[in-house]
Amino acid sequence: MGAPVLIETRSTNPLEIAREEFERGVIPITVKRRKNKFVWLERSDLF
C-alpha cells in the first residue's frame, strides 16, 4: 500500500517484510485485543 520499508531485508514479499518488521519491534503501533474489538495504541518508546 505504499508504506516505506522500516528494516533492511532481502525479501520482496510485503507480508514477509511486515512480519519481519513486527518481530523486530519496529512497527510504530501496537494492537491490543479486547473482547472482539481492537484498540490501537501508539508505541511511544519508538519516538
C-alpha positions in Angstrom: 0.0 0.0 0.0 3.0 2.3 -0.4 4.3 2.3 3.2 8.1 2.6 3.5 10.1 -0.4 4.5 11.5 0.1 8.0 14.2 -2.6 8.0 17.0 -4.0 5.8 15.7 -7.2 4.2 16.2 -9.4 1.2 12.5 -10.2 1.0 10.3 -8.6 -1.7 7.1 -10.2 -0.3 5.1 -7.5 1.5 3.7 -10.0 4.0 7.1 -11.3 4.9 8.5 -7.8 5.3 5.6 -6.8 7.6 6.2 -10.0 9.7 9.9 -9.2 10.0 9.2 -5.6 11.0 6.7 -6.8 13.6 9.1 -9.4 15.0 11.9 -6.8 15.3 9.6 -4.3 17.0 9.9 -1.5 14.5 6.3 -1.0 13.6 5.2 2.2 15.3 1.9 0.8 16.6 0.7 -1.9 19.0 -2.6 -3.7 18.6 -4.3 -4.7 21.8 -7.3 -7.0 21.6 -10.3 -6.7 23.9 -13.4 -8.8 23.6 -13.8 -8.9 19.8 -12.6 -5.3 19.1 -9.3 -3.7 18.5 -7.7 -0.8 20.4 -4.9 0.9 18.6 -2.1 2.3 20.8 0.9 4.3 19.8 4.3 2.9 20.7 5.8 5.8 22.5 9.1 4.0 23.0 9.9 4.4 19.3 9.6 8.1 19.2 
